[in-house]
Amino acid sequence: MHHRFLFLSFAISAACFLVFSASAETRIETVAGTGARGYSGDSAPAVAAELNNPFGVIVAPDGDIIFCDTGNHAIRRISRKSGVIETLAGTGKAGLSGDGGDPLKAELNEPYEIRFHPDGDLYWVEMLNHVVRRLNARTNQVERVAGTGEKGFSGDGGPAVDAMMHRPHSIQFDASGETLLICDIGNHRIRAVDLKTGIIRTWCGNGKPDATPDGAPVGPDTPLKGPRALDLAPDGDLWLALREGNQVFRIDSKTMTLNLVAGTGKKGFNADPAPALEAELSGPKGVAISPDGKLIYLADTESHTVRAIDFSGENPVVRLIAGTGARGDGPDAPDPFQCAMNRLHGVGADPVTGDLYIGDSETNKIRKVSGLPGDLPLARFSLDEYETDEFEIDGRACRVTKPKVVAEGAPWIWRARFYGAFPAVDEALLAEGWHVAWIDVGHLFGGPEAMKAFDQFYVSAVDRYRLNKTPILEGFSRGGLGAMNWAIRNPAKVAGLYLDAPVLDINSWPRQASEELWVKALDAYGLDEATRDEWKGPLKRIDVLISEKVPLFLVAGGNDEVVPYAENGGRLERYYREGGGDITTVIKAGAGHHPHSLHDPTRIVAWAKSLVD
C-alpha cells in the first residue's frame, strides 16, 4: 500500500499536481458533534459529543484534531487514533482566569482560533476577552501572551501583555516562528508580537476600514477593511482574508506587499467556478492552505460554504469545495456539494493527507472533506514493503531494512528499541535512500550488556552493508537510555540523536511505574535496592555529547504522565542549552506519551539529512 506524504523540501514535478474536480473520491463526513447544542461527551466518541459553535480547527503535531468549542469557552481535542474527544483547556464557563495554572481550570471567553508554534506550544485567541494566551508545553500551564482583557487600542512599542486589543479573531506565526501576528479586527489592524522580547507593534493597518490598495506595502499606513483570517503558506507567504472587504490578499514575504488575488470587494456567492479576481465572496472568516500550496481554502461564512482559490490551472479560479450556498445541516455524507452547512467559521488542512477540517459553527459539528487534490502525492512505502534482512548476533535478533535505492554515502538510522513502532521518520528516510537498523536489547535498559550488543551490531552492520560510519541514533521511550548511553561512549560514531519521549532516569521510569521492571532495570546495571543510589545515568554525562558537538532532536509530549518530560527530556534540554549544545525541540502541548514522533516529520527528516549531506 502506498502512503502519500508531505516533504516541502523535495522537488515536485508539475505532473504531480491535480486539477480539482468533483469525484467519487471526494467525500464529507462528520467527525465530531451530534448537531445538538451543548457541552458533553468527553472521554467518549466525538461523534456522540455535544458542541456549541465550533470555530477554529487545526491538526496538531501528533496528528490529533484540535478545535475551539467557542460557545462552550473551551478548546477540545479529537484523537486521530481512537476518535475520542476530550477538553484540553477551559471549564465550560466564560471568564478570564487561570493564567499560570492548569488549563482545565482556566476560564476562557470565546476562543476563536488556535495555532501550534513550531516548537509545540499551543496559542489561542479569545475574542471577547481581547487576549491571546498559550498552553506552555513544558509547564502545562496557561500563560498570557497579549492583551489586558479590556477592549481598546493601546500599547504599541511596549509589552504585549499591557496592550489593549479590540475583538482579535485570527492568529498565525510568520515563517521564522519568531513573530506572532494577530488580526485585531475591531482596530482594523494586524498586530505583531516579538516572541523573544514580548513587545507588540502594529504590523499593518492604519485603523481605518478603507479598501486596501492592490500592491500596498505592509505597514501602519495601509488600510485594512476587516482583517479577519490569516494563514501561512509553505513558501512563507501569508494569506489574509478581509471579512468586510470580501477579498483575499497574498502577503509577499519577499516584497512585503499585499497583492489582491480574489474578490471584487462586493458580497456575493456563485457556485460556478470563476476567475479569482471576478469572484464575489461572502464574509470569509477562515483561511487554510493545502500542503502543496495550490489551494487556498476559505470559510465563506455568509454563503455557508467552503470555497477555494485554486492555483492548479493557468490562472487562479475560485471554486466551491463544500456546501450548497444555503443554511442547513447535511446530509452528513458523502457528497460535499450536497451537505448544507450553517455559518461555518473555521477551516484547517491536514499537512500530510490534505484532508480539510471544517468548524461548521451553527450546526455544532466538525466536518472533514477527504479526497481533495491539495496534498503532495509522493510515495512513501510502509516498512513491510521494503526488503528486510533478519539475522542474529550472539542470539539477539537483528534487522536491517534496505532502501530501494541507496543514497550517496549510505546513511542509516539506528533504532535503539521498538522496531516498526510509529515509523513515520523511518519510512520517510527509507524513501530517501537510508537504511533502518535494529538489534533486540529488550529489558536491558541501556546497561552494560546492551552496550556490548550495540558494539557488536555496529561493527556488523557497517561492514555487512557498507554503511556510513556515523548513523543517526533513534531512541523512543526506554530506547532513549540505550541511544544516549551508546552515544556518550562513542560520540565520534554518531551523527546525531533523535529522541522521542525518552527515558533518561530509571528513578522516573520504571521505578514509579512497575516494580517488576524496576527490579529488571537495577539488575541490568548490576544493582539492587541497597546499591540503587550508585546508578549514574546519561543525564550526568551530557558534557561528553556537548563537547563533541553531537546534535540532538528531541520530541516529547508536554503532558506525558508515563515518562514525565520534566524529569527526563526536560532535564536533557535544560542541560544541553545551558552547556551550549546543539538541540532542536518539539514539545507537544497537551500531548501524552503516545503517539510518538510527529504526524508530519518533515522537520526531523530535514534535520537528519542535514547531518549527513
PLY file of the C-alpha trace (Angstrom):
ply
format ascii 1.0
element vertex 613
property float x
property float y
property float z
element edge 612
property int vertex1
property int vertex2
end_header
0.00 0.00 0.00
1.33 3.42 -0.93
1.25 6.28 1.56
1.22 9.90 0.45
3.36 12.24 2.42
4.46 15.86 2.54
8.05 16.91 2.13
8.28 20.61 1.39
11.97 20.47 0.64
11.62 17.96 -2.18
11.37 18.95 -5.82
7.94 18.16 -7.23
7.27 17.85 -10.92
4.33 19.67 -12.44
2.77 16.33 -13.24
2.21 15.72 -9.54
-0.39 18.46 -9.25
-4.02 17.57 -9.81
-6.77 19.87 -11.01
-9.69 19.89 -8.62
-12.89 18.29 -9.77
-15.79 16.60 -8.07
-15.25 12.86 -7.93
-16.40 9.81 -6.09
-13.17 10.01 -4.07
-14.08 13.39 -2.56
-16.39 12.93 0.39
-17.55 14.71 3.50
-18.23 13.24 6.92
-18.87 14.45 10.45
-16.07 13.71 12.91
-17.48 15.45 15.99
-20.87 16.63 17.21
-24.41 15.29 17.14
-25.86 18.58 15.93
-27.41 19.32 19.32
-26.00 22.37 21.05
-24.45 21.53 24.39
-21.30 20.55 26.21
-20.91 16.83 26.72
-19.14 13.71 25.56
-15.59 13.93 26.92
-13.81 10.55 27.05
-16.27 9.10 24.52
-16.53 9.08 20.71
-16.51 12.63 19.37
-19.42 11.93 17.02
-21.60 11.39 20.10
-20.49 14.63 21.81
-22.39 17.88 22.03
-20.60 21.02 20.84
-21.51 24.69 20.86
-20.48 26.78 17.86
-17.07 25.33 16.95
-14.81 27.81 15.17
-11.07 27.35 14.51
-9.82 23.83 13.81
-6.29 22.52 13.13
-4.24 19.34 13.06
-1.83 19.06 15.99
1.82 17.97 15.70
0.84 14.49 16.88
-2.00 14.27 14.33
-4.93 14.84 16.68
-7.64 17.34 15.71
-7.83 20.42 17.93
-10.73 22.90 17.76
-12.23 25.88 19.51
-15.57 24.91 21.05
-16.32 28.60 21.09
-19.76 28.68 22.71
-18.51 26.35 25.41
-15.46 28.58 26.04
-13.20 25.56 25.67
-10.56 24.02 23.44
-11.15 20.36 22.70
-9.19 17.54 21.10
-10.23 14.57 18.96
-7.85 11.61 18.99
-6.88 10.64 15.46
-6.37 7.05 16.60
-9.50 6.46 18.66
-11.91 9.25 17.69
-12.39 10.04 21.39
-12.93 13.67 22.40
-11.62 15.45 25.46
-11.23 19.01 26.73
-7.74 20.45 26.51
-8.39 23.88 28.05
-11.34 25.65 29.63
-14.00 24.91 32.21
-17.05 25.48 30.01
-17.74 28.75 31.80
-16.99 32.17 30.30
-14.38 34.17 32.16
-10.81 35.37 32.22
-8.83 33.38 34.75
-6.24 30.67 35.12
-3.05 32.36 33.96
-0.14 30.44 35.45
-2.22 27.38 36.18
-3.89 24.20 34.98
-5.53 24.63 31.54
-8.57 22.65 32.67
-9.16 25.18 35.47
-8.75 28.26 33.28
-11.79 30.27 32.24
-11.85 31.34 28.58
-14.24 33.64 26.75
-14.99 32.59 23.17
-11.73 31.20 21.85
-11.87 31.77 18.09
-8.70 30.35 16.60
-5.77 28.15 17.60
-2.27 27.61 16.27
0.67 25.46 17.29
4.03 27.17 17.38
6.69 25.14 15.52
8.26 24.31 18.90
4.99 22.83 20.17
3.28 25.46 22.37
-0.45 25.92 21.69
-1.68 29.51 21.16
-5.26 30.69 21.00
-7.12 33.98 20.72
-10.13 34.83 22.90
-12.28 37.35 21.09
-14.44 38.53 23.98
-11.52 38.69 26.39
-9.45 40.62 23.81
-6.41 38.47 24.62
-4.09 35.84 23.20
-2.99 33.07 25.52
-0.98 29.91 25.19
-0.54 26.50 26.75
3.14 26.26 27.62
4.08 22.73 26.60
6.92 22.42 29.09
4.98 23.53 32.16
1.45 22.53 31.03
0.28 25.93 32.27
-1.73 28.74 30.69
0.14 31.96 30.01
-0.99 35.37 28.79
0.76 36.43 25.56
-1.05 39.63 24.60
-3.90 41.80 25.82
-5.05 43.20 29.14
-8.57 41.82 28.94
-10.01 45.26 28.20
-11.28 46.37 24.79
-9.40 49.21 23.13
-6.27 50.14 21.28
-3.03 50.83 23.10
0.39 49.52 23.91
2.37 49.62 20.68
6.06 49.66 21.48
5.59 48.11 24.89
4.89 44.70 26.44
2.10 42.88 24.62
0.51 41.83 27.90
-0.04 45.53 28.70
-1.60 46.32 25.31
-5.30 46.61 24.54
-6.92 44.95 21.53
-10.44 45.05 20.12
-12.04 41.70 19.29
-8.98 39.85 17.97
-10.03 36.98 15.75
-7.20 35.18 13.97
-3.56 34.43 14.77
-0.60 32.98 12.90
3.19 32.92 13.08
5.49 34.26 10.43
7.78 31.88 8.58
10.57 32.30 11.15
8.29 31.42 14.07
9.67 34.43 15.92
6.68 36.73 15.39
3.05 36.19 16.32
0.58 38.04 14.09
-2.87 38.94 15.43
-5.85 40.06 13.39
-7.08 42.87 15.65
-10.30 43.25 13.70
-12.01 45.91 15.81
-8.98 48.11 15.29
-8.67 47.20 11.59
-5.07 46.27 12.18
-2.74 43.31 12.28
-0.59 43.47 15.40
2.77 41.73 15.75
4.31 40.32 18.92
8.03 39.63 19.03
8.10 36.32 20.89
11.63 36.90 22.15
11.05 40.34 23.65
7.28 40.26 24.18
6.96 43.68 22.52
3.87 44.45 20.42
3.53 46.78 17.45
1.17 47.48 14.57
2.36 45.37 11.67
-0.22 46.53 9.15
-3.31 48.71 9.18
-3.99 52.37 9.94
-7.16 51.79 11.95
-9.49 52.89 9.13
-11.87 50.38 7.46
-11.00 51.56 3.97
-10.31 49.43 0.91
-6.79 48.01 0.73
-4.97 49.07 -2.46
-3.55 46.23 -4.53
0.23 46.19 -4.09
0.18 48.29 -0.93
3.14 47.86 1.43
2.77 46.07 4.72
2.85 48.83 7.30
0.90 51.09 9.64
-0.19 53.43 6.82
-2.05 50.80 4.77
-5.80 50.46 5.44
-7.35 47.07 6.15
-11.09 46.53 5.93
-11.88 43.88 8.49
-8.71 41.74 8.66
-10.41 38.54 9.79
-8.29 35.47 8.97
-4.64 34.75 8.34
-2.59 31.68 7.40
0.96 30.81 6.40
1.75 29.08 3.10
4.53 26.53 2.57
6.54 29.14 0.63
6.48 31.59 3.55
3.85 33.94 2.14
0.85 34.87 4.27
-2.75 34.84 3.10
-5.20 37.37 4.52
-9.00 37.33 4.24
-10.86 40.61 4.74
-14.32 39.82 6.03
-15.90 43.24 5.47
-13.81 43.76 2.34
-14.82 40.37 0.85
-11.35 39.96 -0.59
-8.27 37.80 -0.17
-4.72 39.14 -0.34
-1.39 37.35 -0.61
1.24 39.00 1.54
4.50 38.51 -0.31
7.22 37.60 2.19
9.97 38.97 -0.05
8.50 42.31 -1.11
6.26 42.72 1.97
3.34 43.89 -0.14
-0.35 42.98 -0.15
-1.40 41.57 -3.50
-5.08 41.18 -4.32
-5.79 37.64 -5.50
-9.53 37.06 -5.10
-12.73 39.00 -4.64
-14.27 42.04 -6.28
-14.99 43.62 -2.91
-18.70 43.03 -3.41
-20.51 40.49 -1.27
-21.99 37.58 -3.17
-21.93 33.88 -3.99
-21.98 31.78 -7.10
-21.43 28.03 -7.05
-19.87 28.03 -10.51
-16.09 28.42 -10.86
-14.99 31.95 -11.67
-11.70 33.77 -12.23
-10.49 34.72 -8.77
-10.48 38.47 -9.32
-14.03 38.34 -10.72
-15.47 36.19 -7.94
-17.71 37.56 -5.22
-17.06 36.38 -1.68
-19.43 36.40 1.24
-17.79 37.32 4.52
-14.74 35.00 4.61
-13.76 34.28 8.21
-11.27 31.43 7.94
-8.26 30.61 5.77
-6.32 27.37 5.37
-3.79 26.23 2.81
-3.34 22.82 1.22
0.01 21.07 1.69
1.06 21.80 -1.88
0.11 25.47 -1.52
-2.15 25.34 -4.58
-5.50 25.53 -2.80
-6.33 28.45 -0.50
-9.42 27.35 1.41
-11.91 29.91 2.68
-14.64 29.57 5.27
-17.07 31.72 3.28
-19.27 32.24 6.28
-22.23 34.17 4.89
-22.66 31.75 1.96
-22.40 28.77 4.33
-19.77 27.15 2.11
-16.11 26.30 1.83
-14.58 27.79 -1.26
-11.02 27.67 -2.55
-8.73 29.76 -4.66
-7.35 27.09 -6.97
-3.90 27.64 -8.49
-3.63 24.27 -10.26
-4.52 25.81 -13.63
-3.01 28.61 -15.66
-4.90 31.32 -13.73
-6.38 31.26 -10.22
-10.04 30.27 -10.01
-12.46 30.38 -7.09
-14.22 27.03 -6.74
-16.81 25.54 -4.44
-15.42 22.81 -2.17
-18.37 22.01 0.11
-21.84 23.34 0.92
-24.96 24.23 -1.02
-24.98 28.00 -0.57
-27.97 27.80 1.79
-28.20 27.30 5.54
-28.73 23.75 6.62
-27.32 20.66 8.24
-26.21 17.87 5.95
-26.72 15.27 4.79
-23.52 14.48 6.65
-22.14 12.17 3.94
-20.89 11.55 1.37
-21.26 14.35 -1.22
-19.69 17.63 -0.05
-21.74 19.60 -2.60
-25.00 18.28 -1.12
-24.01 18.86 2.52
-25.59 22.10 3.72
-23.74 23.99 6.46
-24.56 26.90 8.73
-22.26 29.90 9.21
-19.02 27.96 9.36
-16.05 29.89 10.76
-13.06 27.58 10.77
-11.08 25.57 8.23
-7.88 23.62 8.77
-5.85 21.50 6.35
-4.06 18.29 7.31
-0.39 18.85 6.36
0.08 15.20 5.39
-3.15 13.89 3.89
-4.54 17.18 2.61
-7.89 16.48 4.29
-9.85 19.60 5.18
-11.48 20.03 8.60
-14.37 22.46 9.00
-15.71 24.18 12.09
-19.36 24.17 10.95
-20.37 26.54 13.66
-24.14 26.71 13.89
-24.67 23.03 13.11
-22.43 22.37 16.13
-20.29 19.91 14.17
-16.74 19.36 12.98
-16.71 18.00 9.44
-13.96 16.56 7.25
-13.61 16.61 3.48
-11.24 13.94 2.17
-10.05 13.07 -1.30
-9.05 16.63 -2.13
-6.17 17.14 -4.57
-4.16 19.53 -2.43
-1.75 17.07 -0.85
1.60 16.17 -2.40
1.30 12.71 -3.99
4.71 11.44 -3.00
5.01 7.74 -2.43
6.11 6.57 0.99
6.09 2.83 1.40
5.43 1.12 4.69
8.28 -0.74 6.35
6.96 -4.15 5.32
7.16 -3.19 1.65
10.93 -2.94 1.83
13.33 -5.84 1.88
14.42 -6.56 5.43
17.30 -8.85 6.36
16.82 -10.72 9.63
19.76 -12.35 11.39
21.21 -12.90 14.86
24.29 -11.74 16.73
25.04 -13.79 19.86
21.43 -14.97 19.84
19.96 -11.48 19.58
17.52 -10.76 16.75
18.67 -8.10 14.30
17.00 -6.39 11.37
18.27 -4.14 8.63
15.68 -2.72 6.27
17.11 -1.70 2.94
16.01 1.19 0.71
15.08 0.58 -2.91
17.93 2.85 -3.99
20.78 3.56 -1.58
21.53 7.23 -1.04
25.01 8.56 -1.56
27.16 7.82 1.46
24.83 5.01 2.64
23.27 6.88 5.59
21.28 4.97 8.18
19.08 5.43 11.22
19.52 3.03 14.11
16.51 2.18 16.26
17.55 1.57 19.84
14.22 -0.15 20.62
10.75 -0.83 19.21
11.41 -1.57 15.57
8.36 -0.64 13.47
6.53 1.42 16.10
5.44 4.90 14.96
7.66 4.58 11.88
6.95 7.90 10.10
10.57 9.07 10.25
11.98 5.64 9.35
9.67 5.27 6.36
10.43 8.78 5.17
14.17 8.19 5.37
13.86 4.83 3.60
12.19 6.70 0.76
15.26 8.93 0.71
17.65 6.02 0.41
18.52 5.43 4.06
18.81 2.05 5.80
16.91 1.37 9.04
18.63 -0.92 11.54
17.77 -2.55 14.87
19.03 -5.10 17.38
16.85 -6.51 20.15
18.10 -5.40 23.56
14.80 -5.77 25.36
14.80 -5.33 29.15
18.45 -4.29 29.24
17.65 -0.61 29.86
20.78 0.64 28.13
23.02 -1.18 30.61
26.43 -2.80 30.03
25.03 -5.89 28.27
23.05 -3.67 25.89
26.18 -1.64 25.18
28.12 -4.81 24.32
25.34 -5.88 21.92
25.30 -2.41 20.35
29.07 -2.51 19.84
28.82 -5.84 18.04
25.87 -4.75 15.93
27.51 -1.50 14.86
30.58 -3.29 13.53
28.49 -5.95 11.80
26.03 -3.51 10.18
28.69 -1.10 8.92
30.78 -3.93 7.48
27.97 -6.08 6.04
26.05 -3.24 4.36
28.93 -0.81 3.82
27.04 1.81 5.80
28.13 5.27 6.81
30.22 5.12 9.98
28.11 7.78 11.72
24.41 6.85 11.92
21.55 8.76 13.47
20.58 7.02 16.72
16.84 6.88 17.35
15.62 6.41 20.92
11.90 6.08 21.64
10.78 5.85 25.27
13.04 3.39 27.14
15.14 3.25 23.98
16.39 6.67 25.00
18.63 5.08 27.64
20.40 2.84 25.15
20.72 5.51 22.48
22.14 8.08 24.90
24.49 5.68 26.67
25.98 4.36 23.42
26.36 7.88 22.00
28.15 9.01 25.17
30.51 6.04 24.86
31.01 6.58 21.12
30.40 10.24 20.25
32.64 10.11 17.16
30.47 7.32 15.72
27.19 9.25 15.97
25.98 11.90 13.51
23.07 12.87 15.76
20.49 11.68 18.26
16.73 11.70 17.60
14.99 11.11 20.93
11.25 10.79 21.38
9.73 10.88 24.89
12.99 9.31 26.09
13.53 7.59 29.41
16.71 9.11 30.81
16.34 8.40 34.51
15.29 4.97 35.79
14.18 6.62 39.04
11.47 8.38 37.00
10.59 5.30 34.94
10.27 2.40 35.59
10.72 2.91 39.34
7.46 4.87 39.63
5.52 2.62 37.26
6.38 -1.06 37.68
8.05 -2.96 40.47
8.89 -5.81 38.11
10.55 -3.56 35.55
12.30 -1.58 38.29
13.97 -4.75 39.53
14.99 -5.63 35.96
16.40 -2.14 35.41
18.52 -2.37 38.55
19.70 -5.83 37.56
20.70 -4.58 34.09
23.17 -2.25 35.82
24.31 -4.80 38.41
22.46 -3.02 41.21
19.81 -3.81 43.80
17.79 -1.85 46.34
20.81 -1.50 48.59
23.01 -0.04 45.86
20.43 1.74 43.67
21.83 5.20 44.50
25.04 4.25 42.72
23.28 4.37 39.33
24.74 7.05 37.10
22.56 7.72 34.10
23.20 9.61 30.87
22.00 12.93 32.28
25.14 13.05 34.43
27.39 12.70 31.38
25.80 15.20 29.00
29.04 17.16 28.80
30.55 14.44 26.59
27.96 14.98 23.87
28.12 18.74 24.15
31.90 18.86 23.95
31.88 16.52 20.95
29.19 18.68 19.31
26.65 15.88 18.85
23.35 17.45 17.72
20.04 16.37 19.26
16.44 16.45 18.06
14.04 16.00 20.97
10.30 15.32 20.64
8.07 14.79 23.67
4.56 15.24 24.98
4.34 18.09 27.44
1.68 16.24 29.44
3.40 12.84 29.42
2.37 11.05 32.60
4.22 7.83 31.76
7.69 9.29 31.22
7.34 12.79 32.67
9.00 15.38 30.48
10.27 17.48 33.38
12.19 14.52 34.83
13.61 13.23 31.55
13.62 15.18 28.28
13.19 18.45 30.14
16.38 17.94 32.11
18.21 16.94 28.94
17.01 20.07 27.15
18.00 22.33 30.04
21.46 20.82 30.42
22.10 20.90 26.69
21.04 24.51 26.29
22.96 25.66 29.37
26.07 23.90 28.06
25.78 25.47 24.61
24.82 22.21 22.89
23.00 21.92 19.57
19.44 20.84 20.33
16.18 21.17 18.40
12.92 20.53 20.23
9.25 19.97 19.54
7.42 19.65 22.85
3.78 18.92 22.05
1.43 20.95 24.24
-1.16 18.83 25.99
0.13 15.59 24.45
0.95 12.44 26.37
3.47 9.64 25.90
1.75 8.37 22.76
1.69 8.81 19.87
5.42 9.03 19.33
7.01 11.02 16.52
5.30 13.81 14.57
2.32 13.45 12.26
4.35 15.38 9.71
8.02 14.53 10.42
9.39 16.84 7.73
11.49 18.79 10.25
13.07 15.66 11.68
13.86 14.28 8.24
15.37 17.57 7.09
17.44 17.72 10.28
18.73 14.16 9.81
19.61 14.75 6.16
21.46 17.95 7.03
23.82 15.97 9.25
24.95 13.55 6.55
24.70 15.61 3.35
0 1
1 2
2 3
3 4
4 5
5 6
6 7
7 8
8 9
9 10
10 11
11 12
12 13
13 14
14 15
15 16
16 17
17 18
18 19
19 20
20 21
21 22
22 23
23 24
24 25
25 26
26 27
27 28
28 29
29 30
30 31
31 32
32 33
33 34
34 35
35 36
36 37
37 38
38 39
39 40
40 41
41 42
42 43
43 44
44 45
45 46
46 47
47 48
48 49
49 50
50 51
51 52
52 53
53 54
54 55
55 56
56 57
57 58
58 59
59 60
60 61
61 62
62 63
63 64
64 65
65 66
66 67
67 68
68 69
69 70
70 71
71 72
72 73
73 74
74 75
75 76
76 77
77 78
78 79
79 80
80 81
81 82
82 83
83 84
84 85
85 86
86 87
87 88
88 89
89 90
90 91
91 92
92 93
93 94
94 95
95 96
96 97
97 98
98 99
99 100
100 101
101 102
102 103
103 104
104 105
105 106
106 107
107 108
108 109
109 110
110 111
111 112
112 113
113 114
114 115
115 116
116 117
117 118
118 119
119 120
120 121
121 122
122 123
123 124
124 125
125 126
126 127
127 128
128 129
129 130
130 131
131 132
132 133
133 134
134 135
135 136
136 137
137 138
138 139
139 140
140 141
141 142
142 143
143 144
144 145
145 146
146 147
147 148
148 149
149 150
150 151
151 152
152 153
153 154
154 155
155 156
156 157
157 158
158 159
159 160
160 161
161 162
162 163
163 164
164 165
165 166
166 167
167 168
168 169
169 170
170 171
171 172
172 173
173 174
174 175
175 176
176 177
177 178
178 179
179 180
180 181
181 182
182 183
183 184
184 185
185 186
186 187
187 188
188 189
189 190
190 191
191 192
192 193
193 194
194 195
195 196
196 197
197 198
198 199
199 200
200 201
201 202
202 203
203 204
204 205
205 206
206 207
207 208
208 209
209 210
210 211
211 212
212 213
213 214
214 215
215 216
216 217
217 218
218 219
219 220
220 221
221 222
222 223
223 224
224 225
225 226
226 227
227 228
228 229
229 230
230 231
231 232
232 233
233 234
234 235
235 236
236 237
237 238
238 239
239 240
240 241
241 242
242 243
243 244
244 245
245 246
246 247
247 248
248 249
249 250
250 251
251 252
252 253
253 254
254 255
255 256
256 257
257 258
258 259
259 260
260 261
261 262
262 263
263 264
264 265
265 266
266 267
267 268
268 269
269 270
270 271
271 272
272 273
273 274
274 275
275 276
276 277
277 278
278 279
279 280
280 281
281 282
282 283
283 284
284 285
285 286
286 287
287 288
288 289
289 290
290 291
291 292
292 293
293 294
294 295
295 296
296 297
297 298
298 299
299 300
300 301
301 302
302 303
303 304
304 305
305 306
306 307
307 308
308 309
309 310
310 311
311 312
312 313
313 314
314 315
315 316
316 317
317 318
318 319
319 320
320 321
321 322
322 323
323 324
324 325
325 326
326 327
327 328
328 329
329 330
330 331
331 332
332 333
333 334
334 335
335 336
336 337
337 338
338 339
339 340
340 341
341 342
342 343
343 344
344 345
345 346
346 347
347 348
348 349
349 350
350 351
351 352
352 353
353 354
354 355
355 356
356 357
357 358
358 359
359 360
360 361
361 362
362 363
363 364
364 365
365 366
366 367
367 368
368 369
369 370
370 371
371 372
372 373
373 374
374 375
375 376
376 377
377 378
378 379
379 380
380 381
381 382
382 383
383 384
384 385
385 386
386 387
387 388
388 389
389 390
390 391
391 392
392 393
393 394
394 395
395 396
396 397
397 398
398 399
399 400
400 401
401 402
402 403
403 404
404 405
405 406
406 407
407 408
408 409
409 410
410 411
411 412
412 413
413 414
414 415
415 416
416 417
417 418
418 419
419 420
420 421
421 422
422 423
423 424
424 425
425 426
426 427
427 428
428 429
429 430
430 431
431 432
432 433
433 434
434 435
435 436
436 437
437 438
438 439
439 440
440 441
441 442
442 443
443 444
444 445
445 446
446 447
447 448
448 449
449 450
450 451
451 452
452 453
453 454
454 455
455 456
456 457
457 458
458 459
459 460
460 461
461 462
462 463
463 464
464 465
465 466
466 467
467 468
468 469
469 470
470 471
471 472
472 473
473 474
474 475
475 476
476 477
477 478
478 479
479 480
480 481
481 482
482 483
483 484
484 485
485 486
486 487
487 488
488 489
489 490
490 491
491 492
492 493
493 494
494 495
495 496
496 497
497 498
498 499
499 500
500 501
501 502
502 503
503 504
504 505
505 506
506 507
507 508
508 509
509 510
510 511
511 512
512 513
513 514
514 515
515 516
516 517
517 518
518 519
519 520
520 521
521 522
522 523
523 524
524 525
525 526
526 527
527 528
528 529
529 530
530 531
531 532
532 533
533 534
534 535
535 536
536 537
537 538
538 539
539 540
540 541
541 542
542 543
543 544
544 545
545 546
546 547
547 548
548 549
549 550
550 551
551 552
552 553
553 554
554 555
555 556
556 557
557 558
558 559
559 560
560 561
561 562
562 563
563 564
564 565
565 566
566 567
567 568
568 569
569 570
570 571
571 572
572 573
573 574
574 575
575 576
576 577
577 578
578 579
579 580
580 581
581 582
582 583
583 584
584 585
585 586
586 587
587 588
588 589
589 590
590 591
591 592
592 593
593 594
594 595
595 596
596 597
597 598
598 599
599 600
600 601
601 602
602 603
603 604
604 605
605 606
606 607
607 608
608 609
609 610
610 611
611 612
